Amino acid sequence: MQKKTLYFCLIIIFCLSGCSLKNDITVFDADSLLTRSFSVTVAPTPTIVPEPVTATATILAAGDVIMHDAVIKSGKNNGEEYNYNYIFDKIKPYVEEADFSIISFEGACMETDRNYTGYPLFNAPPAIISAFSYAGFDMVNNGNNHCLDRGLKGLLESRSIIKRENIQVIGTFGDTSEPRHKIQDLNGIKVGFLAYTYGCNMNENRLSKEQKKKHLSLIDKEKIIKEVETLSPLVDLIVVLMHWGIEYRLEPTREQQELAEMMFQSGADIIFGSHPHVIEPSELHETDNEVKYVIYSMGNFLSNQIGGDRPNARNNELTQESLMVTVEVEKDLKSEKTRIISIKHIPTWVHRYTENGIYKYTIIPIPSLDDEIFKNVDEKLSEELVNSYNRTMEKVKDYP
């Protein structure tokens, strides 16, 4: 009896000491004076995957796209077809890398009205919206002073064309039932978006009071406070897109600064500004021990406001430059607190050149002064890019 007990104890000991999936065990049976071998299968130790403690997401914003006559013509192919994809080739990798990307579009884009014109009443071929999709943009801010350049019909048709490209549109609205905000889940971080414009070049006065309320999002302090405070408990972070300020002014007005502070106090976290046609500075604010970010103007991302050999007040190197802003945010999944962890500014330059007697355009990113882009440009363009980079980076500051 003692021998058999010893026999089974040996088996149990070897089973418990096994580290691999299969162990060969040899034991001696005292009764039969024979050696017996067994193969014992042991279940593997399960791998424990730690729960993630944070979630991160990146949001990219770009400046204004303004389709002047020459820009419209630059995309015309044979017949009546247009294509503007080539303009965005160089910035496409940056846009696609972000989790969510936003661009500002001034004017209308219509299929039913093919009278395509630039300033002062903008109406562009829908191919420009296709180019946004090609570049990887997820949202178009259409709330600006030119959104009624083709009346309410143009505003609504432009919205439909943007949405048809599977791009979200904000700043203009189809009806009163449509929320004034958008909410996007980015890797588990809920980000809310709002957009406002100072006006629509007085074209809003052609609408009834009900139509203004239904289709536009005009700057109104009480309205902004209410909408930010309403959105705040629904999201982890609030981004506000502002079409404001004074054209060609290099610094924000006092009104812009006061509006920014008001929005931060109400619960906004990030403010991307547009309209002045030039870059205005960025600022970091600390509200309730949290870092907030505003850039008052991101400049002309695409336009024909190019000085060339005869620059003037509205066409010069300052109206030729813009930037892309990438903000990385992080959410602590235990405390559910979300914060800005980095901000990066990438200057851009609208390069205009001639091809077969027609102006062509490309948006050139300038991430650094030793970037590969400098290997493929001539001396004059290289000097322009260096100067633009230095001017831009003096106005903005990366974080941390």
PEWOFEN-V886681 format. One record per backbone hydrogen bond with DSSP energy under -0.5 kcal/mol. CO is the residue of the C=O (numbers start at 0). NH is the residue of the N-H. E is the energy in kcal/mol with one decimal. If there is no record, write none. Layout:
BEGIN
{{CO & NH & E} {CO & NH & E}}
END
This chain:
BEGIN
{{0 & 4 & -2.1} {1 & 5 & -2.2} {2 & 6 & -2.2} {3 & 7 & -2.4} {4 & 8 & -2.3} {5 & 9 & -2.2} {6 & 10 & -1.5} {7 & 11 & -2.3} {8 & 12 & -2.5} {9 & 13 & -2.3} {10 & 14 & -2.3} {11 & 15 & -2.5} {12 & 16 & -1.6} {13 & 17 & -0.6} {14 & 17 & -1.0} {20 & 41 & -2.2} {22 & 39 & -2.4} {24 & 37 & -3.2} {26 & 28 & -0.5} {26 & 35 & -2.3} {27 & 29 & -0.8} {28 & 32 & -1.2} {28 & 33 & -1.0} {33 & 28 & -2.5} {33 & 35 & -0.5} {35 & 26 & -2.7} {37 & 24 & -3.5} {37 & 39 & -0.5} {39 & 22 & -2.1} {46 & 48 & -0.7} {47 & 49 & -0.6} {52 & 332 & -2.2} {52 & 333 & -0.5} {54 & 330 & -3.1} {56 & 328 & -2.9} {57 & 98 & -0.9} {57 & 99 & -1.3} {58 & 326 & -2.9} {59 & 101 & -2.5} {60 & 324 & -2.5} {62 & 103 & -1.5} {63 & 65 & -0.6} {63 & 300 & -1.7} {63 & 301 & -2.0} {64 & 66 & -0.5} {64 & 105 & -2.3} {65 & 67 & -1.6} {67 & 71 & -2.5} {68 & 72 & -2.4} {69 & 73 & -1.4} {70 & 74 & -0.6} {71 & 74 & -1.1} {72 & 75 & -1.6} {74 & 82 & -2.4} {77 & 80 & -1.1} {80 & 76 & -3.3} {83 & 86 & -1.1} {83 & 87 & -0.5} {84 & 87 & -1.7} {85 & 88 & -1.2} {86 & 362 & -2.3} {87 & 91 & -1.6} {90 & 93 & -0.7} {90 & 94 & -1.8} {91 & 95 & -2.6} {92 & 96 & -1.3} {93 & 97 & -1.0} {94 & 97 & -0.5} {99 & 59 & -2.9} {100 & 137 & -2.1} {100 & 138 & -1.7} {101 & 61 & -1.9} {102 & 140 & -2.9} {103 & 64 & -2.1} {104 & 106 & -0.5} {105 & 66 & -0.6} {107 & 123 & -2.8} {111 & 113 & -0.5} {113 & 115 & -1.7} {114 & 116 & -0.5} {116 & 122 & -2.5} {117 & 120 & -0.7} {119 & 121 & -0.7} {121 & 107 & -1.6} {122 & 116 & -1.0} {123 & 109 & -0.9} {124 & 127 & -2.0} {125 & 128 & -1.1} {125 & 129 & -1.6} {126 & 130 & -1.8} {127 & 131 & -1.5} {128 & 132 & -2.0} {129 & 133 & -2.5} {130 & 134 & -2.3} {131 & 135 & -1.2} {131 & 136 & -2.2} {137 & 167 & -2.6} {138 & 102 & -2.0} {139 & 141 & -0.8} {139 & 169 & -2.2} {140 & 104 & -2.1} {141 & 143 & -1.1} {143 & 146 & -1.3} {145 & 148 & -1.7} {147 & 150 & -2.1} {149 & 153 & -1.6} {150 & 154 & -1.9} {151 & 155 & -2.5} {152 & 156 & -2.3} {153 & 157 & -2.4} {154 & 158 & -2.0} {155 & 159 & -1.9} {156 & 160 & -2.1} {157 & 161 & -2.3} {158 & 162 & -2.5} {159 & 163 & -2.0} {160 & 164 & -1.0} {161 & 164 & -0.8} {161 & 166 & -1.4} {162 & 165 & -1.9} {167 & 139 & -2.9} {169 & 141 & -2.6} {169 & 142 & -0.6} {170 & 216 & -0.5} {174 & 177 & -1.2} {181 & 192 & -2.9} {183 & 185 & -0.7} {183 & 190 & -3.0} {184 & 186 & -0.7} {185 & 188 & -1.5} {187 & 189 & -0.6} {188 & 185 & -3.2} {188 & 190 & -0.7} {189 & 235 & -2.9} {189 & 236 & -1.4} {190 & 183 & -2.9} {191 & 238 & -3.2} {192 & 181 & -1.7} {193 & 240 & -2.9} {195 & 242 & -2.6} {196 & 218 & -2.3} {199 & 202 & -1.9} {201 & 204 & -1.5} {202 & 205 & -1.6} {203 & 206 & -1.5} {207 & 211 & -2.4} {208 & 212 & -2.0} {209 & 213 & -2.0} {210 & 214 & -2.6} {211 & 215 & -2.2} {214 & 172 & -1.8} {216 & 196 & -1.9} {219 & 223 & -2.9} {220 & 224 & -2.6} {221 & 225 & -2.2} {222 & 226 & -2.7} {223 & 227 & -2.8} {224 & 228 & -2.5} {225 & 229 & -2.1} {226 & 230 & -2.0} {227 & 231 & -2.2} {228 & 232 & -0.6} {230 & 233 & -1.9} {230 & 234 & -0.6} {231 & 234 & -1.1} {236 & 191 & -3.1} {237 & 268 & -2.3} {237 & 269 & -1.9} {238 & 193 & -2.0} {239 & 241 & -0.6} {239 & 271 & -2.3} {240 & 195 & -2.4} {241 & 243 & -0.8} {241 & 273 & -2.2} {242 & 197 & -1.7} {245 & 248 & -1.7} {249 & 280 & -0.5} {252 & 256 & -2.0} {253 & 257 & -2.5} {254 & 258 & -2.5} {255 & 259 & -2.5} {256 & 260 & -2.3} {257 & 261 & -2.3} {258 & 262 & -2.5} {259 & 263 & -2.4} {260 & 264 & -2.4} {261 & 265 & -1.5} {262 & 266 & -1.0} {262 & 267 & -2.8} {263 & 266 & -0.7} {268 & 292 & -2.3} {269 & 239 & -2.8} {270 & 272 & -0.6} {270 & 294 & -2.1} {271 & 241 & -2.4} {272 & 297 & -1.4} {273 & 243 & -1.9} {275 & 247 & -3.5} {276 & 299 & -0.6} {277 & 298 & -0.8} {279 & 296 & -0.7} {280 & 295 & -2.2} {282 & 293 & -2.3} {284 & 286 & -0.6} {284 & 291 & -3.7} {286 & 289 & -1.3} {289 & 286 & -2.6} {291 & 284 & -2.4} {292 & 270 & -2.1} {293 & 282 & -3.0} {294 & 272 & -2.1} {296 & 279 & -1.8} {297 & 322 & -0.8} {298 & 63 & -2.1} {298 & 300 & -0.8} {301 & 65 & -3.2} {303 & 305 & -2.1} {304 & 315 & -0.6} {306 & 309 & -1.3} {311 & 314 & -0.5} {314 & 311 & -2.3} {317 & 320 & -0.7} {319 & 349 & -2.7} {320 & 299 & -0.8} {321 & 347 & -2.6} {322 & 62 & -0.6} {323 & 325 & -0.5} {323 & 345 & -2.9} {324 & 60 & -2.2} {324 & 326 & -0.6} {325 & 327 & -0.5} {325 & 343 & -2.6} {326 & 58 & -2.6} {327 & 340 & -2.7} {327 & 341 & -1.5} {328 & 56 & -1.9} {329 & 338 & -2.6} {330 & 54 & -2.0} {330 & 332 & -0.7} {331 & 335 & -2.5} {336 & 331 & -2.9} {338 & 329 & -2.8} {341 & 327 & -2.7} {342 & 398 & -2.2} {343 & 325 & -2.9} {344 & 346 & -0.6} {345 & 323 & -2.3} {346 & 365 & -3.1} {347 & 321 & -2.1} {348 & 350 & -0.9} {348 & 363 & -2.9} {349 & 351 & -0.6} {350 & 361 & -1.8} {352 & 359 & -3.3} {354 & 357 & -1.4} {357 & 354 & -2.7} {359 & 352 & -2.4} {361 & 350 & -2.8} {361 & 363 & -0.7} {362 & 364 & -0.6} {363 & 348 & -2.0} {365 & 346 & -0.7} {367 & 370 & -1.1} {370 & 373 & -1.5} {371 & 374 & -1.9} {372 & 375 & -1.2} {373 & 376 & -0.7} {377 & 381 & -2.5} {378 & 382 & -2.0} {379 & 383 & -1.9} {380 & 384 & -2.5} {381 & 385 & -2.2} {382 & 386 & -2.4} {383 & 387 & -2.4} {384 & 388 & -2.6} {385 & 389 & -2.4} {386 & 390 & -2.3} {387 & 391 & -2.6} {388 & 392 & -2.6} {389 & 393 & -1.0} {390 & 394 & -0.6} {391 & 394 & -1.5} {391 & 395 & -1.2} {394 & 281 & -1.5} {398 & 342 & -3.1}}
END
